[in-house]
Amino acid sequence: MFVRFTNIINSLQSLNKCYTNSEMVRKILRCLLKSWMPKVTAIEEAKDLNTLPLEELLGSLMTHEMTIKNHEDDEEQDKKKKKVIAFKYSTTDSSEEDSDDEMALITRRFKKYLAKKKFG
């Protein structure tokens, strides 16, 4: 984006249309996408746009872009890690666990039945 902007500015200068550094900074900030609005607001509030060099603005925007890209890469890696499934090995007899689970289920259903009878 910056290369295209510089080419346009240079072409306009050859046609005797010159912009101040402040105007160029404001034009770049104005043309950014809506997803960049929090960064634009932060730059406008933290820095004086009249004295902010164009190169410093470019550096700030590039740093923000790299930070966003790093966060996206981290999120992708986290998603890949979450897909890994691990099973735990148990030495207890599975028939005992099944009977305990069945007993817990029967107990819960019986409690619900009693609760309905009591209020019904």
C-alpha positions in Angstrom: 0.0 0.0 0.0 2.8 2.3 0.9 4.6 1.8 -2.4 1.5 2.6 -4.4 0.8 5.7 -2.2 4.4 6.9 -2.8 4.1 6.4 -6.5 0.9 8.4 -6.6 2.4 11.2 -4.5 5.6 11.3 -6.7 3.4 11.5 -9.9 1.4 14.3 -8.4 4.6 16.2 -7.5 5.7 15.9 -11.1 2.5 17.7 -11.9 3.2 20.4 -9.4 0.7 19.2 -6.9 2.5 18.8 -3.5 1.1 17.6 -0.2 2.5 18.3 3.2 3.7 15.5 5.4 0.7 16.1 7.7 -1.7 15.8 4.8 -0.1 12.5 3.6 -0.3 11.0 7.1 -4.0 11.9 7.4 -4.7 10.5 3.9 -3.1 7.1 4.8 -5.0 6.9 8.1 -8.2 7.8 6.4 -7.9 5.1 3.7 -7.3 2.2 6.1 -10.0 -0.5 6.6 -12.5 -0.5 9.4 -10.6 -3.4 11.1 -7.7 -0.9 11.6 -9.9 1.8 13.2 -8.7 1.0 16.8 -5.1 1.5 15.7 -5.9 4.7 13.8 -7.6 6.1 16.9 -4.7 5.1 19.1 -2.2 6.9 16.7 -4.4 10.0 16.4 -4.6 10.3 20.2 -1.0 9.3 21.1 0.9 11.3 18.4 0.8 14.7 16.9 -0.3 14.2 13.3 1.2 17.5 12.3 4.7 16.4 13.2 4.5 12.7 12.7 6.9 11.6 10.0 5.5 9.4 7.3 8.1 6.8 7.9 7.2 6.5 11.6 3.6 6.0 10.7 4.6 3.3 8.2 6.7 1.6 10.9 3.9 1.7 13.4 1.4 0.2 10.9 3.8 -2.5 9.9 4.4 -3.4 13.5 0.7 -3.6 14.2 0.2 -5.8 11.1 3.0 -8.2 12.2 1.4 -8.4 15.6 -2.0 -9.3 14.2 -0.4 -11.9 12.0 1.5 -13.5 14.9 -1.8 -13.6 16.9 -3.5 -15.3 14.0 -0.7 -17.9 13.7 -0.8 -18.6 17.4 -4.6 -19.1 17.2 -4.2 -21.6 14.3 -1.6 -23.5 16.3 -3.8 -23.6 19.3 -6.7 -25.0 17.2 -4.3 -27.7 15.8 -3.3 -28.6 19.4 -6.9 -28.9 20.5 -7.6 -31.5 17.9 -5.2 -34.0 19.6 -7.0 -36.6 21.7 -5.4 -38.5 24.5 -6.9 -41.5 26.3 -6.0 -42.3 29.9 -5.2 -45.9 30.8 -7.0 -47.3 33.8 -6.1 -50.4 35.6 -9.5 -50.8 37.3 -12.0 -53.4 35.9 -14.3 -51.7 33.4 -17.3 -53.8 34.5 -17.1 -52.2 38.0 -17.1 -48.7 36.5 -20.0 -49.6 34.2 -22.1 -50.8 37.2 -21.1 -47.7 39.2 -22.2 -45.5 36.3 -25.5 -47.4 35.9 -26.1 -47.1 39.6 -25.5 -43.3 39.6 -27.9 -42.9 36.6 -30.6 -45.0 38.3 -30.2 -42.9 41.5 -30.4 -39.6 39.6 -33.6 -40.7 37.8 -35.1 -41.9 41.0 -34.4 -38.6 42.7 -36.0 -36.7 39.8 -39.0 -39.0 40.0 -39.5 -38.4 43.7 -39.1 -34.7 43.1 -41.9 -34.7 40.5 -44.1 -36.8 42.7 -43.6 -34.5 45.6 -44.5 -31.3 43.6 -47.0 -33.0 41.3 
